[in-house]
Amino acid sequence: MKMPRLIFLLPVALVALLAIAFTMLLSTDRNRDIIPSALLSRPAPTTELPSLVGLEGIAGISSPDFVGDVTVVNFFASWCVPCLAEHPAITELTRRGYRVWGINYRDPEPDGLDWLARHGNPYAKVGTDQEARAGLDWGVTGVPETFIIDRQGIIRHKHSGPITPQILAQEIVPILQELADEGGEP
């Protein structure tokens, strides 16, 4: 008894359809709106983080300090390869005079200190979040993640993933300029 060719072609067709579907999913641009932040347009979470031990003259992060100036909060880690890729963009924000704070996420303190010593510390304040409790409060899904907070302490923007020069120029800096224009210099 001879099986119809259709039975043999069905598994091949199914595998081909799955391959096409996976290719389409992987080749589309990452849409940052897939996991929107529930914190947008809300006050920044209560955050009290000590500074990395060994960073002399660099304070930790405290919620009351969010009010008064536009602030960029960047979650980073020494084990995070995309964090290293975005580090020049974060450094550029500091060079331009924006207030940038870092939160060293799920990282042993010596590793965070070593990373900042090797690559430079662009942060005015650096908090340590070894247990990821602050990251949970902020809704961090992975590092790097960057938040922009307005002068009233309200989260106005969240960027998931590394900040590239293009994202810096087209997304981050325009938002910072707009917020700075709402109340003077950043």
MDTraj code that builds the backbone (N, CA, C; nanometers):
import mdtraj as md
import numpy as np

residues = "MET LYS MET PRO ARG LEU ILE PHE LEU LEU PRO VAL ALA LEU VAL ALA LEU LEU ALA ILE ALA PHE THR MET LEU LEU SER THR ASP ARG ASN ARG ASP ILE ILE PRO SER ALA LEU LEU SER ARG PRO ALA PRO THR THR GLU LEU PRO SER LEU VAL GLY LEU GLU GLY ILE ALA GLY ILE SER SER PRO ASP PHE VAL GLY ASP VAL THR VAL VAL ASN PHE PHE ALA SER TRP CYS VAL PRO CYS LEU ALA GLU HIS PRO ALA ILE THR GLU LEU THR ARG ARG GLY TYR ARG VAL TRP GLY ILE ASN TYR ARG ASP PRO GLU PRO ASP GLY LEU ASP TRP LEU ALA ARG HIS GLY ASN PRO TYR ALA LYS VAL GLY THR ASP GLN GLU ALA ARG ALA GLY LEU ASP TRP GLY VAL THR GLY VAL PRO GLU THR PHE ILE ILE ASP ARG GLN GLY ILE ILE ARG HIS LYS HIS SER GLY PRO ILE THR PRO GLN ILE LEU ALA GLN GLU ILE VAL PRO ILE LEU GLN GLU LEU ALA ASP GLU GLY GLY GLU PRO".split()
xyz = np.array([
    [0.0839, -0.1159, 0.0000],
    [0.0000, 0.0000, 0.0000],
    [0.0896, 0.1238, 0.0000],
    [0.0595, 0.2175, -0.0879],
    [0.1397, 0.3370, -0.1084],
    [0.0754, 0.4561, -0.0360],
    [0.1532, 0.5254, 0.0499],
    [0.1052, 0.6441, 0.1215],
    [0.0988, 0.7622, 0.0262],
    [-0.0015, 0.8417, 0.0395],
    [-0.0076, 0.9609, -0.0448],
    [0.1103, 1.0545, -0.0124],
    [0.1577, 1.1250, -0.1143],
    [0.2712, 1.2167, -0.0982],
    [0.2406, 1.3273, 0.0024],
    [0.1167, 1.3616, 0.0167],
    [0.0773, 1.4684, 0.1071],
    [0.1202, 1.4400, 0.2508],
    [0.1124, 1.3155, 0.2936],
    [0.1518, 1.2787, 0.4302],
    [0.3002, 1.3042, 0.4509],
    [0.3831, 1.2816, 0.3502],
    [0.5262, 1.3060, 0.3615],
    [0.5587, 1.4551, 0.3534],
    [0.4813, 1.5287, 0.2815],
    [0.5057, 1.6712, 0.2643],
    [0.4550, 1.7541, 0.3821],
    [0.3593, 1.7034, 0.4557],
    [0.3024, 1.7776, 0.5678],
    [0.4069, 1.8141, 0.6738],
    [0.4903, 1.7216, 0.7221],
    [0.5930, 1.7603, 0.8203],
    [0.6929, 1.8620, 0.7634],
    [0.7290, 1.8474, 0.6373],
    [0.8224, 1.9412, 0.5746],
    [0.7602, 2.0801, 0.5677],
    [0.6348, 2.0873, 0.5310],
    [0.5647, 2.2147, 0.5231],
    [0.5516, 2.2786, 0.6620],
    [0.5225, 2.1983, 0.7628],
    [0.5099, 2.2479, 0.8988],
    [0.6427, 2.3060, 0.9484],
    [0.7518, 2.2360, 0.9259],
    [0.8848, 2.2837, 0.9654],
    [0.9185, 2.4129, 0.8912],
    [0.8854, 2.4199, 0.7643],
    [0.9114, 2.5411, 0.6852],
    [0.8322, 2.6596, 0.7396],
    [0.7051, 2.6381, 0.7754],
    [0.6240, 2.7452, 0.8318],
    [0.6786, 2.7931, 0.9658],
    [0.7215, 2.7012, 1.0503],
    [0.7807, 2.7385, 1.1783],
    [0.9103, 2.8166, 1.1581],
    [0.9912, 2.7741, 1.0649],
    [1.1162, 2.8449, 1.0362],
    [1.0885, 2.9873, 0.9886],
    [0.9898, 3.0032, 0.9041],
    [0.9530, 3.1373, 0.8559],
    [0.9024, 3.2234, 0.9715],
    [0.8190, 3.1657, 1.0566],
    [0.7650, 3.2415, 1.1701],
    [0.8762, 3.2868, 1.2644],
    [0.9693, 3.1972, 1.2983],
    [1.0802, 3.2328, 1.3868],
    [1.1707, 3.3376, 1.3228],
    [1.1954, 3.3246, 1.1952],
    [1.2778, 3.4230, 1.1247],
    [1.2132, 3.5600, 1.1287],
    [1.0831, 3.5650, 1.1076],
    [1.0123, 3.6934, 1.1114],
    [1.0171, 3.7544, 1.2513],
    [1.0007, 3.6728, 1.3544],
    [1.0052, 3.7237, 1.4905],
    [1.1433, 3.7767, 1.5261],
    [1.2465, 3.7061, 1.4862],
    [1.3826, 3.7465, 1.5192],
    [1.4320, 3.8626, 1.4356],
    [1.3801, 3.8804, 1.3162],
    [1.4318, 3.9847, 1.2291],
    [1.3623, 4.1183, 1.2477],
    [1.2498, 4.1230, 1.3185],
    [1.1822, 4.2505, 1.3388],
    [1.2567, 4.3305, 1.4444],
    [1.2489, 4.4628, 1.4329],
    [1.3113, 4.5494, 1.5317],
    [1.2466, 4.5257, 1.6663],
    [1.3278, 4.5359, 1.7686],
    [1.2769, 4.5184, 1.9039],
    [1.1855, 4.6354, 1.9369],
    [1.0650, 4.6042, 1.9751],
    [0.9680, 4.7077, 2.0068],
    [0.9670, 4.7295, 2.1578],
    [1.0210, 4.8435, 2.2037],
    [1.0293, 4.8720, 2.3469],
    [0.8918, 4.8874, 2.4099],
    [0.7878, 4.9019, 2.3288],
    [0.6543, 4.9183, 2.3839],
    [0.5889, 4.7848, 2.4182],
    [0.6533, 4.6735, 2.3870],
    [0.5961, 4.5425, 2.4180],
    [0.5817, 4.5264, 2.5693],
    [0.6800, 4.5744, 2.6444],
    [0.6743, 4.5690, 2.7894],
    [0.6749, 4.7133, 2.8401],
    [0.5608, 4.7798, 2.8337],
    [0.5580, 4.9198, 2.8762],
    [0.5755, 4.9298, 3.0274],
    [0.6287, 5.0404, 3.0715],
    [0.6466, 5.0605, 3.2134],
    [0.5173, 5.1119, 3.2747],
    [0.4735, 5.0469, 3.3797],
    [0.3548, 5.0919, 3.4520],
    [0.3855, 5.2183, 3.5313],
    [0.5131, 5.2540, 3.5381],
    [0.5539, 5.3688, 3.6178],
    [0.5539, 5.5003, 3.5403],
    [0.5368, 5.4949, 3.4088],
    [0.5379, 5.6189, 3.3319],
    [0.4298, 5.7129, 3.3831],
    [0.4684, 5.8387, 3.3964],
    [0.3801, 5.9449, 3.4458],
    [0.3444, 5.9282, 3.5932],
    [0.4225, 5.8509, 3.6644],
    [0.4033, 5.8320, 3.8087],
    [0.5318, 5.8702, 3.8815],
    [0.5222, 5.8984, 4.0104],
    [0.6438, 5.9308, 4.0855],
    [0.7426, 5.8134, 4.0840],
    [0.8703, 5.8472, 4.0807],
    [0.9733, 5.7441, 4.0892],
    [0.9537, 5.6658, 4.2189],
    [0.9789, 5.5360, 4.2162],
    [0.9603, 5.4545, 4.3369],
    [1.0492, 5.5025, 4.4520],
    [1.0019, 5.4787, 4.5719],
    [1.0833, 5.5085, 4.6898],
    [1.2106, 5.4262, 4.6800],
    [1.3219, 5.4957, 4.6809],
    [1.4508, 5.4303, 4.6593],
    [1.5519, 5.4839, 4.7595],
    [1.6091, 5.3950, 4.8374],
    [1.7159, 5.4294, 4.9304],
    [1.8272, 5.3272, 4.9104],
    [1.9289, 5.3659, 4.8349],
    [2.0378, 5.2736, 4.8045],
    [2.1708, 5.3312, 4.8510],
    [2.2496, 5.2509, 4.9203],
    [2.3816, 5.2987, 4.9597],
    [2.4732, 5.3072, 4.8382],
    [2.5747, 5.3905, 4.8506],
    [2.6758, 5.3997, 4.7459],
    [2.7611, 5.2731, 4.7470],
    [2.8225, 5.2447, 4.6329],
    [2.9177, 5.1342, 4.6295],
    [3.0290, 5.1642, 4.7289],
    [3.0588, 5.0703, 4.8158],
    [3.1653, 5.0885, 4.9127],
    [3.2962, 5.1047, 4.8361],
    [3.3655, 5.2127, 4.8655],
    [3.4925, 5.2381, 4.7972],
    [3.4846, 5.3529, 4.6986],
    [3.3648, 5.4012, 4.6685],
    [3.3507, 5.5189, 4.5818],
    [3.3529, 5.6418, 4.6708],
    [3.4702, 5.6963, 4.6917],
    [3.4830, 5.8119, 4.7796],
    [3.4215, 5.9348, 4.7154],
    [3.3418, 6.0062, 4.7941],
    [3.2816, 6.1301, 4.7481],
    [3.1602, 6.1112, 4.6582],
    [3.1193, 5.9877, 4.6330],
    [3.0026, 5.9599, 4.5499],
    [2.8931, 5.9069, 4.6416],
    [2.7808, 5.9779, 4.6453],
    [2.6707, 5.9402, 4.7341],
    [2.5865, 5.8285, 4.6743],
    [2.5108, 5.7629, 4.7597],
    [2.4118, 5.6669, 4.7157],
    [2.2900, 5.7417, 4.6621],
    [2.1804, 5.6712, 4.6431],
    [2.0614, 5.7311, 4.5826],
    [1.9476, 5.7310, 4.6828],
    [1.8824, 5.8481, 4.6948],
    [1.7720, 5.8658, 4.7868],
    [1.6567, 5.9349, 4.7144],
    [1.5367, 5.8838, 4.7303],
    [1.4183, 5.9354, 4.6600],
    [1.3977, 6.0862, 4.6679],
    [1.4127, 6.1482, 4.7851],
    [1.3881, 6.2930, 4.7901],
    [1.4770, 6.3724, 4.6932],
    [1.5923, 6.3176, 4.6594],
    [1.6852, 6.3865, 4.5695],
    [1.6376, 6.3897, 4.4247],
    [1.5348, 6.3102, 4.3898],
    [1.4830, 6.3129, 4.2529],
    [1.4137, 6.4457, 4.2220],
    [1.3577, 6.5086, 4.3232],
    [1.2830, 6.6327, 4.3030],
    [1.3802, 6.7493, 4.2890],
    [1.3534, 6.8334, 4.1907],
    [1.4317, 6.9557, 4.1742],
    [1.5084, 6.9640, 4.0444],
    [1.5583, 6.8531, 3.9945],
    [1.6352, 6.8507, 3.8701],
    [1.5920, 6.7331, 3.7842],
    [1.6083, 6.7493, 3.6541],
    [1.5860, 6.6379, 3.5617],
    [1.6983, 6.5373, 3.5870],
    [1.6614, 6.4112, 3.5985],
    [1.7589, 6.3072, 3.6339],
    [1.7467, 6.1882, 3.5398],
    [1.8609, 6.1382, 3.4969],
    [1.8678, 6.0139, 3.4207],
    [1.9139, 5.9068, 3.5191],
    [1.8375, 5.7993, 3.5314],
    [1.8744, 5.6871, 3.6181],
    [1.9020, 5.5677, 3.5282],
    [2.0247, 5.5171, 3.5364],
    [2.0698, 5.4087, 3.4499],
    [2.1041, 5.2857, 3.5326],
    [2.0327, 5.1750, 3.5094],
    [2.0645, 5.0471, 3.5729],
    [2.1709, 4.9786, 3.4875],
    [2.2821, 4.9387, 3.5507],
    [2.3934, 4.8767, 3.4794],
    [2.4550, 4.7666, 3.5652],
    [2.5389, 4.6839, 3.5043],
    [2.6097, 4.5791, 3.5776],
    [2.7419, 4.5475, 3.5073],
    [2.8386, 4.5017, 3.5832],
    [2.9697, 4.4689, 3.5258],
    [2.9620, 4.3485, 3.4324],
    [2.8676, 4.2593, 3.4544],
    [2.8539, 4.1376, 3.3735],
    [2.7706, 4.1605, 3.2483],
    [2.7218, 4.2827, 3.2290],
    [2.6296, 4.3155, 3.1205],
    [2.7063, 4.3709, 2.9999],
    [2.7178, 4.2908, 2.8952],
    [2.7888, 4.3339, 2.7743],
    [2.7210, 4.4541, 2.7089],
    [2.5869, 4.4583, 2.6951],
    [2.5236, 4.5780, 2.6377],
    [2.5484, 4.7049, 2.7206],
    [2.5690, 4.6887, 2.8527],
    [2.5994, 4.8057, 2.9364],
    [2.7317, 4.8684, 2.8947],
    [2.8281, 4.7842, 2.8626],
    [2.9574, 4.8348, 2.8157],
    [2.9408, 4.9047, 2.6807],
    [2.8559, 4.8497, 2.5945],
    [2.8321, 4.9098, 2.4634],
    [2.7661, 5.0468, 2.4758],
    [2.6794, 5.0660, 2.5748],
    [2.6101, 5.1937, 2.5902],
    [2.6883, 5.2931, 2.6756],
    [2.7943, 5.2496, 2.7399],
    [2.8687, 5.3350, 2.8333],
    [2.9141, 5.4676, 2.7705],
    [2.9607, 5.4692, 2.6445],
    [2.9971, 5.5988, 2.5851],
    [2.8779, 5.6949, 2.5749],
    [2.7589, 5.6444, 2.5513],
    [2.6406, 5.7307, 2.5435],
    [2.6067, 5.7884, 2.6807],
    [2.6185, 5.7068, 2.7847],
    [2.5934, 5.7551, 2.9208],
    [2.6979, 5.8604, 2.9572],
    [2.8220, 5.8351, 2.9211],
    [2.9299, 5.9307, 2.9459],
    [2.9039, 6.0621, 2.8713],
    [2.8519, 6.0531, 2.7501],
    [2.8200, 6.1723, 2.6713],
    [2.7111, 6.2554, 2.7390],
    [2.6123, 6.1909, 2.7978],
    [2.5086, 6.2653, 2.8699],
    [2.5697, 6.3478, 2.9829],
    [2.6619, 6.2874, 3.0570],
    [2.7298, 6.3588, 3.1651],
    [2.8130, 6.4735, 3.1080],
    [2.8823, 6.4479, 2.9986],
    [2.9657, 6.5509, 2.9360],
    [2.8805, 6.6708, 2.8942],
    [2.7581, 6.6459, 2.8529],
    [2.6671, 6.7534, 2.8104],
    [2.6026, 6.8260, 2.9278],
    [2.6305, 6.7807, 3.0485],
    [2.5808, 6.8507, 3.1668],
    [2.4533, 6.7964, 3.2268],
    [2.4062, 6.6823, 3.1792],
    [2.2864, 6.6226, 3.2372],
    [2.3222, 6.5492, 3.3656],
    [2.2270, 6.5440, 3.4573],
    [2.2469, 6.4744, 3.5843],
    [2.2176, 6.3269, 3.5626],
    [2.3195, 6.2438, 3.5758],
    [2.3075, 6.1003, 3.5489],
    [2.3471, 6.0232, 3.6748],
    [2.2560, 5.9378, 3.7193],
    [2.2811, 5.8529, 3.8347],
    [2.2802, 5.7079, 3.7893],
    [2.3649, 5.6266, 3.8501],
    [2.3724, 5.4852, 3.8160],
    [2.3260, 5.3974, 3.9303],
    [2.2648, 5.2863, 3.8940],
    [2.2312, 5.1836, 3.9928],
    [2.2981, 5.0550, 3.9472],
    [2.3960, 5.0128, 4.0268],
    [2.4699, 4.8901, 3.9982],
    [2.3824, 4.7724, 4.0394],
    [2.3366, 4.6960, 3.9400],
    [2.2284, 4.5988, 3.9555],
    [2.2806, 4.4562, 3.9640],
    [2.2435, 4.3863, 4.0718],
    [2.2776, 4.2440, 4.0899],
    [2.4257, 4.2158, 4.0664],
    [2.5071, 4.2949, 4.1284],
    [2.6506, 4.2894, 4.1042],
    [2.7246, 4.2936, 4.2373],
    [2.8203, 4.2052, 4.2604],
    [2.9028, 4.2192, 4.3806],
    [2.9756, 4.3543, 4.3766],
    [2.9809, 4.4209, 4.4906],
    [3.0394, 4.5548, 4.4940],
    [3.1795, 4.5626, 4.4339],
    [3.2689, 4.4688, 4.4632],
    [3.4028, 4.4802, 4.4020],
    [3.3978, 4.4778, 4.2486],
    [3.3045, 4.4006, 4.1923],
    [3.2934, 4.3942, 4.0462],
    [3.2445, 4.5273, 3.9895],
    [3.1460, 4.5877, 4.0556],
    [3.0960, 4.7178, 4.0121],
    [3.2033, 4.8252, 4.0214],
    [3.2776, 4.8251, 4.1321],
    [3.3872, 4.9219, 4.1489],
    [3.4938, 4.9046, 4.0420],
    [3.5313, 4.7802, 4.0168],
    [3.6333, 4.7521, 3.9162],
    [3.5869, 4.7969, 3.7778],
    [3.4609, 4.7703, 3.7464],
    [3.4062, 4.8084, 3.6159],
    [3.4116, 4.9599, 3.5970],
    [3.3707, 5.0349, 3.7000],
    [3.3743, 5.1806, 3.6910],
    [3.5176, 5.2325, 3.6837],
    [3.6099, 5.1680, 3.7547],
    [3.7508, 5.2097, 3.7491],
    [3.8091, 5.1871, 3.6094],
    [3.7729, 5.0760, 3.5466],
    [3.8265, 5.0451, 3.4120],
    [3.7650, 5.1316, 3.3030],
    [3.6356, 5.1592, 3.3117],
    [3.5661, 5.2241, 3.2006],
    [3.5304, 5.3698, 3.2266],
    [3.5527, 5.4159, 3.3485],
    [3.5194, 5.5532, 3.3844],
    [3.3838, 5.5600, 3.4517],
    [3.3717, 5.6549, 3.5432],
    [3.2473, 5.6703, 3.6178],
    [3.1767, 5.7981, 3.5737],
    [3.0731, 5.7857, 3.4895],
    [3.0008, 5.9042, 3.4445],
    [2.8889, 5.9469, 3.5402],
    [2.8722, 5.8745, 3.6507],
    [2.7571, 5.8948, 3.7381],
    [2.7883, 5.9921, 3.8517],
    [2.6967, 6.0856, 3.8767],
    [2.7101, 6.1769, 3.9896],
    [2.6809, 6.1040, 4.1211],
    [2.5919, 6.0054, 4.1152],
    [2.5603, 5.9187, 4.2291],
    [2.5545, 5.7757, 4.1778],
    [2.5964, 5.6824, 4.2632],
    [2.5895, 5.5406, 4.2267],
    [2.5352, 5.4627, 4.3448],
    [2.4189, 5.4033, 4.3268],
    [2.3611, 5.3172, 4.4286],
    [2.3885, 5.1721, 4.3945],
    [2.3908, 5.0881, 4.4965],
    [2.4112, 4.9454, 4.4732],
    [2.2829, 4.8698, 4.5049],
    [2.2436, 4.7822, 4.4148],
    [2.1201, 4.7039, 4.4276],
    [2.1544, 4.5568, 4.4060],
    [2.2327, 4.5014, 4.4972],
    [2.2802, 4.3631, 4.4827],
    [2.1670, 4.2615, 4.4855],
    [2.0649, 4.2867, 4.5626],
    [1.9540, 4.1924, 4.5759],
    [1.8407, 4.2190, 4.4767],
    [1.8540, 4.3221, 4.3938],
    [1.7569, 4.3586, 4.2897],
    [1.6223, 4.4040, 4.3465],
    [1.6203, 4.4479, 4.4706],
    [1.4945, 4.4950, 4.5283],
    [1.4495, 4.6256, 4.4638],
    [1.5429, 4.7186, 4.4437],
    [1.5075, 4.8443, 4.3770],
    [1.4687, 4.8157, 4.2322],
    [1.5418, 4.7263, 4.1680],
    [1.5093, 4.6901, 4.0299],
    [1.3671, 4.6383, 4.0182],
    [1.3248, 4.5621, 4.1164],
    [1.1875, 4.5113, 4.1178],
    [1.0879, 4.6266, 4.1316],
    [1.1169, 4.7194, 4.2228],
    [1.0289, 4.8357, 4.2413],
    [1.0187, 4.9206, 4.1147],
    [1.1287, 4.9305, 4.0414],
    [1.1330, 5.0111, 3.9198],
    [1.0784, 4.9352, 3.7990],
    [1.0561, 4.8055, 3.8124],
    [1.0053, 4.7266, 3.7004],
    [1.1127, 4.6904, 3.5997],
    [1.2362, 4.6806, 3.6468],
    [1.3472, 4.6469, 3.5578],
    [1.3318, 4.5026, 3.5109],
    [1.3381, 4.4839, 3.3793],
    [1.3275, 4.3495, 3.3220],
    [1.4619, 4.2957, 3.2778],
    [1.5622, 4.3794, 3.2758],
    [1.6976, 4.3420, 3.2367],
    [1.7810, 4.4672, 3.2253],
    [1.9112, 4.4502, 3.2246],
    [1.9983, 4.5671, 3.2112],
    [2.0615, 4.5685, 3.0728],
    [2.0897, 4.6840, 3.0223],
    [2.0670, 4.8150, 3.0819],
    [1.9240, 4.8627, 3.0626],
    [1.8786, 4.9408, 3.1577],
    [1.7521, 5.0128, 3.1472],
    [1.7759, 5.1525, 3.2002],
    [1.7148, 5.2486, 3.1333],
    [1.7368, 5.3886, 3.1665],
    [1.6026, 5.4590, 3.1812],
    [1.5915, 5.5379, 3.2867],
    [1.4705, 5.6138, 3.3156],
    [1.5041, 5.7622, 3.3160],
    [1.4105, 5.8433, 3.2683],
    [1.4255, 5.9881, 3.2761],
    [1.3164, 6.0391, 3.3699],
    [1.3598, 6.1151, 3.4699],
    [1.2704, 6.1659, 3.5737],
    [1.2686, 6.3179, 3.5641],
    [1.1487, 6.3765, 3.5666],
    [1.1381, 6.5219, 3.5562],
    [1.1661, 6.5885, 3.6913],
    [1.1583, 6.7200, 3.6941],
    [1.1914, 6.7988, 3.8142],
    [1.0972, 6.7715, 3.9322],
    [0.9807, 6.7194, 3.9048],
    [0.8855, 6.6885, 4.0115],
    [0.9006, 6.5444, 4.0622],
    [0.9971, 6.4715, 4.0085],
    [1.0194, 6.3340, 4.0513],
    [0.9306, 6.2334, 3.9794],
    [0.8747, 6.2725, 3.8638],
    [0.7854, 6.1863, 3.7867],
    [0.8639, 6.1185, 3.6745],
    [0.8444, 5.9875, 3.6591],
    [0.9104, 5.9158, 3.5500],
    [0.8433, 5.9553, 3.4191],
    [0.9218, 6.0105, 3.3286],
    [0.8678, 6.0578, 3.2014],
    [0.9046, 5.9678, 3.0840],
    [1.0089, 5.8835, 3.1008],
    [1.0515, 5.7982, 2.9900],
    [1.1290, 5.6790, 3.0447],
    [1.1138, 5.5661, 2.9759],
    [1.1919, 5.4464, 3.0072],
    [1.2475, 5.3933, 2.8766],
    [1.3768, 5.3607, 2.8785],
    [1.4392, 5.2980, 2.7619],
    [1.4981, 5.1646, 2.8061],
    [1.4531, 5.0570, 2.7455],
    [1.5074, 4.9233, 2.7739],
    [1.6114, 4.8904, 2.6692],
    [1.7240, 4.8383, 2.7142],
    [1.8314, 4.8033, 2.6221],
    [1.9356, 4.9124, 2.6153],
    [2.0425, 4.8865, 2.5413],
    [2.1513, 4.9842, 2.5353],
    [2.1127, 5.1090, 2.4564],
    [2.1633, 5.2209, 2.5015],
    [2.1435, 5.3472, 2.4316],
    [2.2553, 5.3597, 2.3292],
    [2.2184, 5.3621, 2.2032],
    [2.3148, 5.3786, 2.0943],
    [2.3289, 5.5274, 2.0640],
    [2.4294, 5.5664, 1.9862],
    [2.4402, 5.7078, 1.9479],
    [2.3134, 5.7593, 1.8786],
    [2.2508, 5.6768, 1.7971],
    [2.1281, 5.7166, 1.7284],
    [2.0141, 5.7377, 1.8284],
    [1.9971, 5.6468, 1.9211],
    [1.8920, 5.6604, 2.0230],
    [1.9202, 5.7819, 2.1111],
    [2.0468, 5.8036, 2.1425],
    [2.0849, 5.9195, 2.2222],
    [2.0410, 6.0481, 2.1527],
    [2.0737, 6.0587, 2.0237],
    [2.0444, 6.1810, 1.9480],
    [1.8959, 6.1977, 1.9176],
    [1.8277, 6.0896, 1.8855],
    [1.6896, 6.1001, 1.8371],
    [1.5838, 6.0826, 1.9455],
    [1.6199, 6.0223, 2.0573],
    [1.5195, 5.9916, 2.1590],
    [1.5524, 6.0554, 2.2937],
    [1.6687, 6.0245, 2.3482],
    [1.7017, 6.0640, 2.4854],
    [1.7262, 6.2140, 2.4986],
    [1.8167, 6.2684, 2.4179],
    [1.8498, 6.4109, 2.4295],
    [1.7290, 6.5003, 2.4021],
    [1.6470, 6.4737, 2.3000],
    [1.5276, 6.5585, 2.2823],
    [1.4337, 6.5594, 2.4038],
    [1.4171, 6.4462, 2.4680],
    [1.3323, 6.4412, 2.5880],
    [1.3957, 6.5231, 2.6997],
    [1.5262, 6.5071, 2.7179],
    [1.5956, 6.5833, 2.8221],
    [1.5890, 6.7331, 2.7941],
    [1.6045, 6.7721, 2.6679],
    [1.5962, 6.9140, 2.6323],
    [1.4559, 6.9688, 2.6592],
    [1.3549, 6.8905, 2.6235],
    [1.2169, 6.9331, 2.6472],
    [1.1914, 6.9523, 2.7965],
    [1.2379, 6.8583, 2.8774],
    [1.2183, 6.8700, 3.0220],
    [1.2988, 6.9852, 3.0792],
    [1.4175, 7.0068, 3.0279],
    [1.4994, 7.1196, 3.0731],
    [1.4317, 7.2521, 3.0379],
    [1.3718, 7.2589, 2.9200],
    [1.3036, 7.3811, 2.8762],
    [1.1812, 7.4118, 2.9618],
    [1.1239, 7.3089, 3.0238],
    [1.0054, 7.3291, 3.1075],
    [1.0391, 7.4015, 3.2371],
    [1.1675, 7.4041, 3.2738],
    [1.2000, 7.4677, 3.4023],
    [1.3421, 7.5135, 3.4109],
    [1.4011, 7.5593, 3.3054],
    [1.5390, 7.6058, 3.3091],
    [1.6350, 7.4979, 3.2694],
    [1.7585, 7.5106, 3.3147],
    [1.8651, 7.4165, 3.2774],
    [1.8409, 7.2807, 3.3423],
    [1.9011, 7.1732, 3.2825],
    [1.8820, 7.0384, 3.3397],
    [1.9389, 7.0239, 3.4794],
])
top = md.Topology()
chain = top.add_chain()
for i, resn in enumerate(residues, 1):
    res = top.add_residue(resn, chain, resSeq=i)
    for name in ("N", "CA", "C"):
        top.add_atom(name, md.element.get_by_symbol(name[0]), res)
traj = md.Trajectory(xyz[None], top)
